[in-house]
């Protein structure tokens, strides 16, 4: 699924005059990870849309924050990524981000 193939009525989906856009690089990365996980058979599009819909209905947040939360939920539900592994990765990211000078790419240790 490409951003331009997403429904126009998707609540909170960032758009410009040409259509859906990514406002930050992490949004494009979250999008790509979800598409890759689906292509790898991790979940069906029906499962994806149900998870994303639950997150969109739960609270106001940037669109791709819901996208990432739905991805994390499905990967944990399917046993692909444990909640402990997810928490560990989030902590590693936070440490790396805090140690990275502004404007530089954040690099996670191997």
BELLINNOR-V170409 format. One line per field, one symbol per residue. ss: DSSP state (A for helix, B for strand, O for the rest). psi: psi as a letter, one per 20 degrees, with the letter a starting at -180 (. if undefined). A space follows every 50 residues. Layout:
ss = ???
psi = ???
This chain:
ss = OOAAAOOOOOOOOOBBOOBBOOOOAAAAAAAAAAAAAAAOOOOOAAAAAA AAAAAAAAOOOOAAAAAAAAAAAAAAAOOOOOAAAAAAAAAAAAAAAAAO OOOOOOOOOO
psi = pqhiiqqhjopjopqahibqrphqhhghggghggghgghijhrrhggghg gggghhhhrprqgihhgggggggghghijhpqhggggghgggggggghip qpiqqppqq.
